[in-house]
């Protein structure tokens, strides 16, 4: 059994766009939760979400590669750049070595809905655009990153709700330990699009502390916003089997 180690890290999130910013936010207890005005208009009970700055990739990444990236793919791309730099991995290393990729991703709802809206409006699927399929598939992150970085190893998307990213890291660990891969890029990426979170809002899963969004998402805090347990249980049918 081989020894598996983490050699590089990268992150793009609502509390920072790189390792340094995220570390600073964590030490200072900074929250990345804010109010999304579009969610209010859409009918959300709670418009609170992680506010993530949209990456500006024009002039940084070729257009042919950019059009295939869904929202979460853009985040993952920048996080991967930092992770490779942190690990001392460059284009020459990627070309000479078989590097695998396992990324957690649970949905790509925005791309699917926008593509269908175009088809419904124009009554012609040929007008959807060539990038739509690469954005809308659940494997969008691994599909795009393996193309951009020319990765030739094992390629899988793990979809396991909130544990997707953790599972991808565990899978990468197992592949290396068992000698199936020498190097694996692994992590997790998720869209923050309002189209992907409406059903969670319908379950009252989000805090409604709009007065102080920075204190809204605190799962282990005794003063956190709580669900109405009677309302929650009333929607489900619990039976002994």
C-alpha positions as CSV (number, residue, x, y, z in Angstrom):
1,X,0.0,0.0,0.0
2,X,1.4,3.4,-1.0
3,X,1.4,6.4,1.2
4,X,-1.0,9.2,0.1
5,X,-0.3,12.8,0.9
6,X,-1.8,16.2,0.1
7,X,0.7,18.3,-1.8
8,X,-1.3,21.4,-2.8
9,X,-4.5,23.2,-1.8
10,X,-6.7,25.8,-3.6
11,X,-10.0,27.5,-2.9
12,X,-12.5,29.9,-4.4
13,X,-15.4,30.7,-2.1
14,X,-17.7,33.1,-0.4
15,X,-15.1,33.9,2.3
16,X,-12.1,34.3,0.1
17,X,-10.8,33.8,-3.4
18,X,-7.6,32.1,-2.4
19,X,-6.0,30.3,0.6
20,X,-4.7,33.5,2.1
21,X,-8.0,35.3,2.1
22,X,-9.9,32.2,3.4
23,X,-7.4,31.7,6.3
24,X,-7.8,35.4,7.2
25,X,-11.6,35.1,7.1
26,X,-11.6,32.0,9.3
27,X,-9.3,33.6,11.9
28,X,-11.5,36.7,12.0
29,X,-14.7,34.7,12.1
30,X,-15.9,36.4,8.9
31,X,-19.1,35.1,7.3
32,X,-19.7,34.9,3.5
33,X,-23.5,34.9,3.9
34,X,-25.6,37.7,2.4
35,X,-28.9,38.6,0.8
36,X,-29.5,37.7,-2.9
37,X,-32.1,40.2,-4.2
38,X,-32.9,37.9,-7.2
39,X,-34.1,35.2,-4.7
40,X,-36.5,37.6,-3.2
41,X,-38.1,38.3,-6.6
42,X,-38.1,34.6,-7.4
43,X,-40.2,33.8,-4.4
44,X,-37.7,32.4,-1.9
45,X,-38.7,32.3,1.7
46,X,-35.1,33.0,2.6
47,X,-32.9,35.0,0.2
48,X,-29.8,34.2,2.2
49,X,-26.9,32.5,0.4
50,X,-23.1,32.5,0.2
51,X,-22.2,35.5,-1.9
52,X,-19.5,34.4,-4.3
53,X,-17.8,36.9,-6.7
54,X,-18.1,35.9,-10.3
55,X,-14.7,35.0,-11.7
56,X,-13.5,37.2,-14.6
57,X,-11.9,34.7,-17.0
58,X,-12.0,36.7,-20.2
59,X,-8.5,37.3,-21.4
60,X,-7.3,34.7,-18.9
61,X,-8.7,31.6,-20.5
62,X,-9.4,30.9,-24.2
63,X,-13.1,31.6,-25.2
64,X,-13.5,28.0,-26.6
65,X,-12.7,26.7,-23.1
66,X,-14.7,29.4,-21.2
67,X,-18.0,28.7,-22.9
68,X,-18.1,25.1,-21.5
69,X,-17.7,26.2,-17.9
70,X,-20.7,26.3,-15.7
71,X,-20.7,28.6,-12.6
72,X,-19.2,25.9,-10.4
73,X,-16.7,25.0,-13.1
74,X,-15.3,28.5,-13.0
75,X,-14.8,28.3,-9.2
76,X,-13.2,24.9,-9.6
77,X,-10.9,26.1,-12.3
78,X,-9.4,28.9,-10.2
79,X,-9.2,26.7,-7.1
80,X,-7.3,24.1,-9.2
81,X,-4.9,26.7,-10.6
82,X,-4.0,27.6,-7.0
83,X,-3.7,23.9,-5.9
84,X,-1.4,23.0,-8.8
85,X,0.8,26.1,-8.1
86,X,0.8,25.2,-4.4
87,X,1.9,21.7,-5.2
88,X,4.6,22.8,-7.7
89,X,2.7,21.1,-10.6
90,X,3.1,22.8,-14.0
91,X,2.0,22.0,-17.6
92,X,5.2,20.0,-18.2
93,X,4.4,17.8,-15.2
94,X,0.8,17.2,-16.4
95,X,2.0,16.3,-19.8
96,X,4.5,13.8,-18.6
97,X,2.4,12.2,-15.9
98,X,-1.0,10.5,-15.7
99,X,-3.0,12.7,-13.3
100,X,-6.5,11.7,-12.3
101,X,-9.4,13.9,-11.4
102,X,-12.3,13.3,-8.9
103,X,-14.6,16.3,-8.2
104,X,-17.7,16.4,-6.2
105,X,-20.6,18.2,-7.9
106,X,-24.3,17.8,-7.1
107,X,-26.1,19.8,-9.8
108,X,-25.9,22.1,-12.8
109,X,-29.4,23.4,-12.8
110,X,-28.8,26.9,-14.1
111,X,-27.3,25.6,-17.4
112,X,-30.1,23.2,-17.9
113,X,-32.9,25.7,-17.3
114,X,-31.2,28.4,-19.4
115,X,-30.8,26.1,-22.3
116,X,-34.4,24.9,-22.2
117,X,-35.6,28.5,-21.9
118,X,-33.8,29.3,-25.2
119,X,-35.3,26.3,-26.9
120,X,-38.8,27.2,-25.7
121,X,-38.5,30.8,-26.8
122,X,-36.9,30.2,-30.2
123,X,-38.6,26.8,-30.9
124,X,-35.2,25.7,-32.2
125,X,-32.7,23.6,-30.2
126,X,-30.0,24.5,-32.7
127,X,-29.9,28.0,-31.1
128,X,-29.1,26.7,-27.6
129,X,-25.3,27.0,-28.2
130,X,-22.4,24.6,-28.3
131,X,-21.4,25.3,-24.7
132,X,-24.7,24.3,-23.2
133,X,-24.1,20.5,-23.1
134,X,-20.7,20.9,-21.4
135,X,-22.2,23.2,-18.8
136,X,-25.4,21.2,-18.1
137,X,-24.0,17.7,-17.5
138,X,-23.4,16.8,-13.9
139,X,-19.9,15.8,-14.9
140,X,-19.3,19.4,-16.1
141,X,-16.4,20.1,-13.6
142,X,-14.3,17.0,-14.3
143,X,-15.1,17.1,-18.0
144,X,-14.0,20.7,-18.4
145,X,-11.0,20.6,-16.1
146,X,-9.6,17.4,-17.6
147,X,-9.8,19.2,-21.0
148,X,-8.3,22.5,-19.9
149,X,-5.4,20.9,-18.0
150,X,-5.1,17.9,-20.4
151,X,-5.4,15.3,-17.6
152,X,-5.2,11.7,-18.8
153,X,-5.9,9.7,-15.6
154,X,-9.1,8.4,-14.0
155,X,-12.0,10.9,-14.4
156,X,-15.1,10.8,-12.2
157,X,-17.7,13.1,-10.8
158,X,-19.0,12.2,-7.3
159,X,-22.6,13.3,-6.5
160,X,-23.4,12.6,-2.8
161,X,-25.1,15.8,-1.6
162,X,-23.1,17.8,0.9
163,X,-20.5,15.1,1.2
164,X,-19.6,15.1,-2.5
165,X,-16.3,16.9,-2.1
166,X,-15.3,14.8,0.9
167,X,-16.1,11.6,-1.0
168,X,-13.9,12.7,-3.9
169,X,-11.0,13.3,-1.6
170,X,-11.5,9.8,0.0
171,X,-11.7,8.2,-3.4
172,X,-8.5,9.9,-4.5
173,X,-6.8,8.7,-1.3
174,X,-7.9,5.1,-2.1
175,X,-6.8,5.2,-5.7
176,X,-3.3,6.3,-4.6
177,X,-3.0,3.9,-1.7
178,X,-3.9,1.0,-4.0
179,X,-1.5,2.1,-6.7
180,X,-4.2,2.9,-9.3
181,X,-3.0,6.5,-9.7
182,X,0.2,8.3,-8.7
183,X,-1.5,11.8,-8.6
184,X,-5.1,12.8,-8.3
185,X,-6.7,16.2,-8.4
186,X,-9.8,16.1,-6.1
187,X,-12.2,18.5,-4.4
188,X,-15.7,19.8,-4.6
189,X,-17.6,22.6,-6.5
190,X,-21.2,23.7,-6.3
191,X,-23.3,26.3,-8.1
192,X,-25.0,29.0,-5.9
193,X,-27.6,29.6,-8.6
194,X,-31.1,30.3,-7.3
195,X,-32.4,27.6,-9.7
196,X,-30.6,24.9,-7.8
197,X,-31.7,25.8,-4.3
198,X,-35.5,26.4,-4.5
199,X,-36.4,23.0,-3.2
200,X,-34.2,23.4,-0.1
201,X,-35.9,26.7,0.6
202,X,-39.3,25.0,0.3
203,X,-38.2,22.7,3.1
204,X,-37.4,25.7,5.3
205,X,-33.8,24.6,5.3
206,X,-32.4,28.2,5.3
207,X,-32.2,30.7,8.1
208,X,-34.5,33.7,7.9
209,X,-32.3,36.0,10.0
210,X,-32.3,38.7,7.4
211,X,-31.5,41.4,10.0
212,X,-28.0,40.0,10.5
213,X,-27.1,37.6,7.6
214,X,-23.5,37.2,9.0
215,X,-25.0,35.3,12.0
216,X,-27.6,33.3,9.9
217,X,-25.6,30.2,9.1
218,X,-24.2,28.9,12.3
219,X,-25.1,25.2,12.6
220,X,-23.4,24.5,16.0
221,X,-24.5,27.8,17.6
222,X,-27.2,27.4,20.3
223,X,-28.7,30.7,19.1
224,X,-28.9,29.7,15.4
225,X,-32.1,30.0,13.5
226,X,-34.2,26.8,14.0
227,X,-36.7,25.0,11.9
228,X,-40.3,24.8,13.0
229,X,-40.2,21.2,14.1
230,X,-44.0,20.7,14.1
231,X,-44.3,22.1,10.5
232,X,-41.3,19.9,9.4
233,X,-42.7,16.7,10.9
234,X,-46.2,17.4,9.7
235,X,-45.0,17.2,6.1
236,X,-43.5,13.8,6.5
237,X,-45.1,10.4,7.2
238,X,-43.0,8.6,9.8
239,X,-43.9,4.9,10.1
240,X,-42.4,1.9,11.8
241,X,-41.6,-0.8,9.1
